[in-house]
Amino acid sequence: MKSEDTIRIGKGRLIGSALVFAACYLVFILFVFLMIVINSPTKWQNYFAENFPKFLSLCICVLLLFYIVYYYYYFEDKAFLVDLRNVCLVFALFILCVLLCYIFGRFVSVFARPTAMLALLCLFLFNRRQAILLNFVFSLLLFVIDTYTENFAAGGAYTTVPEVGAQNAEVYFSLMLGFVCGTFAVLTAGSVKTRGGMLLLGTFVSIPTVIIILLLELPAINVQNNWIAYVASAGYGILGCFLSSALAMCFLPLFEFVFNRLTVFRLRELTSANVPLIKRLRTEAPGTFNHSLIVAQLAETSAIAIGENAELARAAAYYHDVGKLKQPDCFTENQTDYNVHDELTPELSADIIRSHAKDGYDLLTAARLPEEIADVAREHHGTLPIKYFYDKAMRLSGGDANIRDYSYLGPTPHTKIAAIIMIADASEAAARALKDRSPENVERVVRSIIEERMDLDQFATCDITMRDLTIIKQTIVDALSGVHHHRVKYPSIRFNRERQAVVDTSGDENE
C-alpha cells in the first residue's frame, strides 16, 4: 500500500534513517568485538594482533549485508525505513539472535543453535517477505562471524568429515541449517494463530533439520560408519528447532510491547473482554459496544473476502468508536428517551459528534495501542458531512450554513482496513434504521453508502479497487441480511405449571 505519506517522504528523513542505520551497524560491530573479548578474556589482544585483517574483513562483509537490508527497504518500503523504531527493531533482532546462537553453539552444539528464531520473530513482527530476506541475511551474518572469528565455533558435537577440518565444516553446516530451516519455518508458520501452535511449530521445522543433518553427515557415516555421531547431531538439531519456537514465543511479547508492534497474538489479546477500554465501552456505552461488535463481524468477513488482515480488521472495528466514551450520552445508540441534542445548537452538536474520531485516536495512543488501530479510529468517518445537523442548521439559518463546519475533520482512510470499517460502520447503522430489512433493501442502502463515499473522494488516499468495493458490498449485504433477518411470529400462547395453554395478552413473542 502506497499512501500519500509514503510517497512524500522527504530526503531529510531518509538521510536520518541512513545515519541511524550506520549507528546501529557500529553498535553491532562493537557487540561482536565484546563477544570476542568475553570469549577469550586473557587472549583477545593476541587474537586482534594476529587476526586483525580477518576482523577487518568481517566488518566489511557485515557492512555489505546491512547495505543489502537498507536498499531493500529503500526501494520496497521507504515508510518502514524512515520509522526509526523499525530500524532499531531490526538490529535488536539481529543482535539478540546472534547472541543466543553464540551461547548455544559455543556451549552446547552448533546444531543446537536456534537459527530459525529470527525468521519466526520477523514473520510475526513484519511479514513473510521481510522474514525470508532477513533470515537470508542473518544466515550469511552467522556464516561470516563463524568464518572470521574461529573461537566462536561450537564446543559440542563435532562432525568428522574427512578432508575438511571439523570447525570449518561446522561453519558450512550452520549456514545451511540457518537458511533452509529458517525459510521452512516462515513458510509453515503462516497459519499459526496461537502461541501454543507456535510451540508445536518446532516439530515441523525439525523434519527438514534431521534430513539436512543426515545429508551433511553422510560422508562421515559412509567412511567411519559412525551413526552415534549422527544421532547426537540430529538430537541437537531437534533441540535447536524447539528452542527457536520457544524462544521466539518468549521474546515476542517483549518486542510487541517495547516497539508497539502488532502481531496476530496481540490482536487477539486486544479484543479480549478484559482489555480496559473494552470494559469501559461495555459498561459506559453499551449501545456503542454492541454496534462495534456487529461492525467487527462485518469488517472481519469483508477483510477475509478481499484478502486483507482479518484479525486487524476485527480489532480496529472493536475500537473505532472508542472516542464516544468521552460523552457517551450524546450518541443515539446510548440514549433512551432523552436526547441532549434537542437543547443544543446544531453547531455545538456537530462539534461533539465529529470530535469522537479525534478523541478515539487520543485515547488509543494514550493507552499505547498500535498506530494502525488508532489511525482507523481517526479516519473511519473521513471528511464526510454530518447530515442531520447540517440539515438542521440550514433550516434554522435559512440556508446560510457552511458545510465544512458540519463535516468530520479527517483524514480520509489510508488503508483498505480503514475503508472497510468506514463502509461497515455506516452500513450497520443504516440497516438498523430500516423497517424492511430485505436483502434488496439492504443492498440498495449499502450500494448508496459506497457510491456516496466514492463521490466525495473518501477512498482517494487508499489503494482500494472497484473489485474490492464490489466484494465488500456483497459481503456486508449477506452478513446484514443474516443479522437483521425476519423473525417468525409466534402465537400469543403461554403455558401454566399444569402445561395447560392460556392466552397471553401481554404481547407477541419472537424468535
C-alpha positions in Angstrom: 0.0 0.0 0.0 1.5 3.3 -1.1 -0.2 6.2 0.7 0.5 9.9 0.1 2.6 9.9 3.3 4.8 7.1 1.9 5.2 8.9 -1.5 6.0 12.3 0.0 8.8 11.1 2.3 11.5 13.8 2.3 15.2 13.4 1.8 15.9 14.6 5.3 14.0 11.7 6.8 15.8 9.3 4.5 19.2 10.7 5.5 18.2 10.5 9.1 17.3 6.8 8.7 20.7 6.2 6.9 22.5 7.8 9.8 20.6 5.6 12.3 21.4 2.6 10.2 25.1 3.4 10.3 25.0 4.0 14.0 23.3 0.6 14.5 26.0 -1.0 12.3 28.7 0.4 14.6 26.8 -0.9 17.6 26.7 -4.4 16.1 30.4 -4.3 15.3 31.1 -3.3 18.9 28.8 -6.1 20.1 30.9 -8.6 18.0 34.1 -7.1 19.5 32.8 -7.6 23.0 31.8 -11.2 22.2 35.4 -11.8 21.2 36.7 -10.2 24.4 34.3 -12.1 26.6 35.1 -15.4 24.8 38.8 -15.0 25.4 39.3 -12.6 28.2 43.0 -13.2 28.5 44.0 -13.7 24.9 41.8 -11.3 22.9 44.7 -8.9 22.4 46.7 -11.7 20.7 43.7 -12.5 18.6 43.4 -9.0 17.2 47.2 -8.7 16.8 47.3 -11.9 14.7 43.9 -11.7 13.0 43.2 -8.0 12.5 42.9 -8.4 8.7 40.2 -11.1 9.4 38.3 -8.8 11.7 38.5 -6.0 9.1 37.1 -8.4 6.5 34.3 -9.3 8.9 33.5 -5.6 9.3 33.3 -5.1 5.6 31.2 -8.2 5.0 28.8 -7.2 7.7 28.6 -3.7 6.2 27.7 -5.2 2.8 25.0 -7.4 4.3 23.4 -4.4 6.1 23.8 -2.4 2.9 21.6 -5.0 1.2 19.0 -4.7 4.0 19.0 -0.9 3.7 18.5 -0.8 0.0 15.8 -3.5 0.1 13.7 -1.2 2.4 14.8 1.9 0.4 13.2 0.5 -2.8 10.4 -1.6 -1.4 9.2 0.2 1.7 10.5 3.7 2.5 7.8 4.3 5.1 9.2 1.3 7.1 12.8 2.7 6.7 12.1 6.2 7.9 10.4 5.0 11.1 13.5 4.8 13.3 11.8 2.3 15.7 11.7 -0.2 12.8 15.5 0.2 12.1 16.3 -0.3 15.8 14.0 -3.3 15.9 15.7 -5.0 13.0 19.1 -4.5 14.6 17.9 -5.6 18.0 16.6 -8.8 16.5 20.0 -9.4 14.8 22.0 -8.8 18.0 19.7 -11.0 20.2 19.6 -13.9 17.7 23.4 -13.8 17.2 23.9 -13.7 20.9 21.7 -16.7 21.5 23.2 -18.7 18.6 26.6 -18.0 20.1 25.6 -19.2 23.6 24.0 -22.4 22.4 26.5 -23.0 19.7 29.5 -22.4 21.9 28.4 -24.3 25.0 26.1 -27.0 23.5 26.4 -27.7 19.8 26.4 -25.9 16.5 23.3 -27.9 15.7 21.5 -26.7 18.8 21.6 -23.1 17.7 18.1 -21.5 17.5 18.8 -20.5 13.9 15.0 -20.3 12.9 14.2 -17.9 15.8 14.9 -14.7 13.8 12.8 -15.9 10.9 9.9 -16.6 13.2 10.2 -13.2 15.0 10.4 -11.3 11.7 7.4 -13.2 10.3 5.1 -12.1 13.2 6.6 -8.7 13.7 6.8 -7.8 10.0 5.6 -10.0 7.2 6.6 -13.1 5.2 8.7 -11.3 2.5 10.7 -9.4 5.0 11.2 -12.6 7.2 12.7 -14.5 4.3 15.1 -11.7 3.3 16.2 -11.0 6.9 16.6 -14.7 7.6 18.8 -15.0 4.5 20.9 -12.0 5.7 21.1 -13.5 9.2 22.3 -16.9 7.9 25.1 -15.1 6.0 25.8 -13.0 9.0 26.3 -16.1 11.2 28.5 -17.6 8.5 30.7 -14.5 8.3 31.1 -14.3 12.1 31.9 -18.0 12.3 34.4 -17.8 9.4 36.4 -14.8 10.7 36.1 -15.4 14.4 37.3 -19.0 14.8 36.8 -19.1 18.5 33.0 -18.8 18.1 32.9 -22.5 16.9 30.8 -24.9 19.0 32.4 -26.9 21.7 29.8 -29.7 21.4 29.3 -32.4 18.9 31.8 -32.0 16.0 31.4 -33.5 12.6 34.2 -35.8 11.4 34.0 -35.2 7.6 37.4 -36.1 6.1 39.4 -33.6 4.1 37.7 -30.8 6.0 38.5 -29.5 9.4 35.8 -30.1 11.9 35.5 -26.4 12.8 35.3 -25.3 9.1 32.7 -28.0 8.4 30.5 -26.7 11.3 30.6 -23.3 9.7 29.0 -24.5 6.5 26.6 -26.7 8.4 25.4 -23.7 10.3 24.9 -21.7 7.1 22.8 -24.5 5.5 20.7 -25.1 8.6 20.1 -21.4 9.2 18.9 -20.6 5.7 16.9 -23.8 5.0 15.3 -24.2 8.4 14.5 -20.5 8.8 12.9 -20.3 5.4 10.9 -23.5 6.1 9.7 -22.1 9.4 8.5 -18.9 7.6 6.6 -20.9 5.0 4.9 -23.3 7.6 4.2 -20.7 10.3 1.8 -18.6 8.2 -1.3 -20.5 9.6 -0.2 -20.3 13.2 -2.7 -18.2 15.2 -1.9 -19.2 18.8 1.1 -19.2 21.0 0.6 -22.9 21.6 0.6 -23.6 17.9 3.9 -21.7 17.7 5.4 -24.2 20.2 4.3 -27.1 18.0 6.0 -25.5 15.1 9.3 -26.8 16.3 8.1 -30.3 15.5 7.5 -29.4 11.8 10.8 -27.5 11.5 12.7 -30.4 12.9 11.8 -32.6 9.9 14.0 -30.8 7.3 16.6 -30.3 10.0 17.1 -34.0 10.5 17.2 -34.6 6.8 19.8 -31.8 6.2 21.9 -33.1 9.0 21.7 -36.6 7.6 22.8 -35.4 4.1 25.6 -33.3 5.5 26.9 -36.1 7.8 26.5 -38.8 5.1 30.2 -38.7 4.0 31.4 -39.3 7.6 28.8 -42.1 8.1 30.0 -43.8 4.9 33.7 -43.5 5.8 33.5 -44.3 9.5 30.1 -45.8 9.9 29.6 -43.5 12.9 25.8 -43.5 13.4 26.1 -42.4 17.0 27.6 -39.1 16.0 24.7 -38.6 13.5 22.1 -39.4 16.2 23.7 -36.9 18.5 23.8 -34.2 15.9 20.2 -34.9 14.9 19.2 -34.7 18.5 20.9 -31.3 18.9 19.2 -30.2 15.7 15.8 -31.1 17.0 16.6 -29.3 20.2 17.6 -26.2 18.2 14.2 -26.2 16.4 12.3 -26.4 19.6 14.5 -23.7 21.1 13.8 -21.5 18.0 10.0 -21.7 18.5 10.1 -21.5 22.3 12.5 -18.5 22.5 10.6 -16.7 19.7 7.4 -17.1 21.7 9.1 -15.8 24.9 10.7 -12.8 23.3 7.8 -11.8 21.0 5.7 -10.1 23.8 8.7 -8.1 24.7 9.2 -6.8 21.2 5.4 -6.2 20.9 5.5 -4.0 23.9 8.8 -2.1 23.5 8.3 -1.4 19.8 4.5 -1.3 19.9 4.2 -3.9 17.1 1.1 -5.7 16.0 1.1 -9.5 15.8 -1.8 -12.0 15.3 -1.4 -12.9 19.0 -1.6 -9.3 20.2 -4.6 -8.6 18.0 -6.5 -11.4 19.6 -5.5 -10.2 23.1 -6.7 -6.7 22.2 -10.2 -8.0 21.5 -10.4 -9.7 24.9 -13.2 -8.7 27.2 -10.6 -7.9 29.9 -8.9 -5.0 28.0 -9.6 -1.8 30.0 -11.0 0.2 27.0 -13.3 -2.7 26.0 -14.5 -2.9 29.6 -15.3 0.8 29.6 -17.2 0.5 26.4 -19.3 -2.3 27.6 -20.3 -0.6 30.9 -20.3 3.1 29.9 -21.5 2.9 26.3 -23.3 -0.4 25.9 -25.0 0.7 22.7 -21.7 1.7 21.1 -20.2 -1.6 22.3 -23.0 -3.7 20.7 -22.7 -1.6 17.5 -18.9 -2.2 17.5 -19.4 -6.0 17.8 -21.5 -6.1 14.6 -19.2 -3.8 12.8 -16.3 -6.1 13.8 -18.1 -9.1 12.3 -18.8 -7.2 9.1 -15.2 -5.9 8.9 -13.7 -9.3 9.6 -15.7 -11.1 6.9 -15.1 -8.3 4.4 -11.3 -8.4 5.1 -11.3 -12.2 4.5 -13.2 -11.7 1.2 -10.6 -9.3 -0.2 -7.5 -10.9 1.3 -6.8 -8.4 4.0 -5.7 -9.0 7.6 -8.9 -10.2 9.2 -7.6 -10.0 12.8 -6.5 -6.4 12.3 -9.9 -5.5 10.8 -11.7 -7.1 13.7 -9.6 -5.4 16.4 -9.8 -2.0 14.7 -13.6 -2.3 14.5 -13.7 -3.0 18.2 -12.0 0.3 18.9 -13.2 2.5 16.0 -15.8 4.3 18.2 -13.9 4.3 21.5 -13.9 8.1 21.3 -17.6 8.1 22.3 -16.5 7.2 25.8 -15.8 10.9 26.4 -19.6 11.8 26.1 -21.5 8.5 25.5 -24.9 10.1 26.2 -24.5 12.3 23.2 -24.8 9.4 20.7 -28.1 7.9 19.7 -27.2 4.2 20.4 -26.6 5.1 24.1 -29.7 7.2 24.6 -33.1 6.2 26.0 -35.9 8.8 25.8 -33.9 11.9 26.4 -31.8 13.4 23.5 -29.3 16.0 24.7 -29.0 17.5 21.2 -32.6 18.8 21.5 -31.2 21.5 23.8 -28.0 22.3 21.8 -27.3 24.3 18.7 -26.5 22.3 15.6 -23.0 23.8 15.6 -22.3 22.5 19.1 -23.9 19.2 18.3 -21.9 18.7 15.2 -18.7 19.6 17.1 -19.5 17.0 19.8 -20.3 14.3 17.2 -17.2 14.8 15.0 -14.8 15.1 17.9 -15.3 11.4 18.8 -12.9 10.5 15.9 -10.0 12.5 17.3 -10.9 11.6 20.9 -10.7 8.0 19.9 -7.3 8.5 18.4 -6.1 10.3 21.5 -7.4 7.6 23.9 -5.8 4.8 21.9 -2.4 6.4 21.6 -2.5 7.3 25.3 -3.2 3.6 26.0 -0.2 2.7 23.8 -2.3 0.7 21.3 -0.7 0.4 17.9 -0.9 3.2 15.4 -2.7 1.0 12.8 -5.7 0.8 15.2 -5.6 4.4 16.4 -5.5 5.6 12.7 -8.7 3.7 11.9 -10.5 5.5 14.8 -9.5 8.9 13.4 -10.1 8.0 9.7 -13.3 5.9 9.7 -15.5 9.0 9.0 -13.1 10.7 6.7 -14.3 14.2 5.8 -17.9 13.3 5.5 -20.7 15.8 6.3 -22.8 15.2 9.4 -26.1 15.3 7.5 -28.6 15.6 10.4 -27.1 18.7 12.0 -26.2 20.3 8.7 -29.8 20.0 7.6 -30.9 21.3 11.0 -28.6 24.3 10.6 -29.8 25.0 7.1 -33.4 25.1 8.3 -32.6 27.4 11.3 -30.3 29.7 9.3 -32.4 30.0 6.2 -29.9 28.2 4.1 -26.8 30.0 5.4 -24.6 27.2 6.8 -21.1 26.3 5.8 -20.8 22.5 5.1 -17.2 22.5 6.4 -18.5 23.4 9.9 -20.6 20.3 9.8 -18.1 17.8 8.5 -15.6 15.4 10.1 -12.1 16.7 10.2 -10.5 13.6 8.6 -8.1 12.4 7.3 -9.7 10.1 4.8 -8.9 6.3 5.0 -5.3 5.5 4.2 -5.7 1.7 4.3 -8.2 -0.8 3.0 -8.9 -1.8 6.6 -10.0 1.8 7.4 -12.1 1.9 4.2 -13.8 -1.4 5.1 -14.7 -0.1 8.6 -15.9 3.2 7.1 -18.4 1.3 5.0 -19.3 -1.3 7.6 -19.9 1.3 10.3 -22.4 3.3 8.1 -24.0 0.2 6.7 -24.8 -1.3 10.1 -26.3 1.9 11.3 -28.4 2.4 8.2 -29.6 -1.2 8.1 -30.7 -1.0 11.8 -32.8 2.0 10.9 -34.6 0.1 8.1 -38.1 -1.1 8.7 -38.0 -3.6 5.8 -34.6 -5.3 6.0 -35.0 -7.5 3.0 -31.8 -8.3 1.0 -32.9 -6.0 -1.7 -33.3 -3.0 0.6 -30.1 -3.7 2.4 -28.2 -4.0 -0.9 -29.7 -0.7 -2.0 -28.6 1.1 1.2 -25.1 -0.3 1.2 -24.6 0.5 -2.5 -25.8 4.0 -1.8 -23.3 4.4 1.1 -20.4 3.2 -1.1 -21.3 5.4 -4.0 -21.7 8.5 -1.8 -18.2 8.0 -0.4 -16.7 7.5 -3.8 -18.4 10.7 -5.0 -16.9 12.5 -2.0 -13.4 11.1 -2.7 -13.2 9.3 0.6 -11.2 6.5 -0.9 -8.7 8.7 -2.8 -5.8 8.1 -0.4 -6.0 4.3 -0.2 -5.4 1.7 -2.8 -8.9 0.0 -2.7 -10.2 -1.1 -6.1 -13.7 -1.2 -7.6 -13.4 -5.0 -7.4 -12.7 -4.8 -3.7 -15.7 -2.4 -3.2 -18.0 -4.8 -5.1 -16.9 -7.7 -2.9 -17.2 -5.7 0.3 -20.7 -4.6 -0.7 -21.9 -8.1 -1.3 -20.3 -9.5 1.8 -21.8 -6.8 4.0 -25.2 -7.3 2.4 -25.1 -11.0 3.0 -23.9 -10.5 6.6 -26.5 -7.9 7.5 -29.3 -9.9 5.9 -28.3 -12.7 8.4 -28.0 -10.3 11.4 -31.3 -8.5 10.8 -33.3 -11.4 9.4 -37.0 -11.5 9.6 -38.3 -13.4 12.7 -41.1 -15.9 12.8 -44.1 -14.6 14.6 -45.2 -16.9 17.4 -48.7 -17.3 18.6 -49.6 -15.4 21.8 -49.9 -18.5 24.0 -48.2 -19.3 27.2 -48.4 -22.4 29.4 -49.0 -22.7 33.2 -47.4 -25.2 35.5 -50.0 -27.8 34.6 -48.9 -27.3 31.0 -52.3 -26.0 30.1 -52.4 -23.4 27.4 -53.7 -19.9 28.3 -53.9 -16.8 26.1 -51.1 -14.3 26.7 -52.3 -10.8 26.2 -49.0 -9.1 27.1 -47.7 -9.2 23.6 -46.2 -11.4 20.9 -43.1 -13.4 21.3 -40.5 -13.5 18.7 -37.7 -15.9 18.0 
